[in-house]
Amino acid sequence: MQQQPQNQMKNDPMYHVDSAKFNHGGHEIMDLHEVLGAMIGGLNQCVLLRDQIQDNELRNIVDRQYKFALDDYNVLVESFKTGKDPSHPSGHYEMTENNKFTFGVQPGQPKKPITQASEINDEIISGYILSWHKGAAALKTAAALETTNPVVRRVLADSIPNCIEMAYEISIYQNRKGYYQVPQLSSQDTVTITNGFAEATTGTTHQPSQFN
């Protein structure tokens, strides 16, 4: 297929060089394609798994996170397609779990892949949701670092803390149910490592760097 001459493209009503709609770099286009595809995958997973959740508490968490993530998806799609501020900004997800973790590892049955669909349970489903949020946080962070459109970059950056918050909420739920165990170093090792760093001090006079 022959390329459209540049002057013909400029006269095309669907294409405007200075339009915010086309203010996207190639790297950004491909990154957003991957981010939005992953978001769809996670949302679809919530729909497919919801009716198999046994615990009402987990179902409520998934419903609340699904509703928030769906709006987050729509905001990103809108800003990506228009290059302009979306009709409303990204929200701020607020979890209902407290931030208390139980530390320690208890012996149990080794984990292994299931062999039939009937084996799926709340532990597996909550693990899917946690993996979705962790993957989304990583993808959105990588995309935001090289997004050229300032609006899309801000929408991506604003959505990352929400992924973190939702993942944190699921991990606390899993920990409380015994699905997500948190090993801990000995008190002595913990104190030794946390005290192994000190705050930097600022000198009163500027010393030229040896690397200048």
C-alpha positions, 0 to 999 in steps of 0.5 A: 500500500502506498503511503499518503503524500504528506500534503494530502494527509494534512488536508484529510479531515480525519488527520491533523498534525497538531491535533491532541488526538494524534499526539501519541508516539509509536512506543506509547501506542503499543504500550497502551495497546498492551495496557488496555488489553490487560485491563480487559483481560482482568475485567473479563476474569472478574465476570467469569469468576464472580459466580464461583466465589463462595465467600460473600466478603470476597465477592463484595471486594471483587464487585467493588474493585470491578466497578472501580477498574471498569471506570478506570478503563473507560477514563484511560480509553477516552483520554487515549482516543481523544488526547484530551482531558477525560470527562471526569478524572481518575478516582481514588480507590479506598479499600475496606480492609485494615492494614494488619498482617499476620506474620509467620509461615504455617506448614500445609499442603504443597500448592499445585495446579488444578486438573479440573475446573471443579477444583477452583476455590476462593483462594485461587480466585483471589490469587487471580485478582491479585495477579491482575492488579500486580501485572497492571501496576507494572504495565502502567508504570512502564507505559507512563515512563515513555508516554508522550501525550501529557494527558494520557501520561497523567491518567496512567500515573494516577491509576497506578496507586489504585492498582497498588491499593486494590492489590494490597486489599486482596493480599490482606484478605488472603493473609487473614484467610491463610492463603497468603503467608508472610515470612519474617526475619528474626528480630535481631536480623530485622533490627540489624538490617533496618539500622544498616542505613542512615540519613544523609547529611547536607554540608553547609558549603557546596563542595565541587564534585570529583566527577565534574 
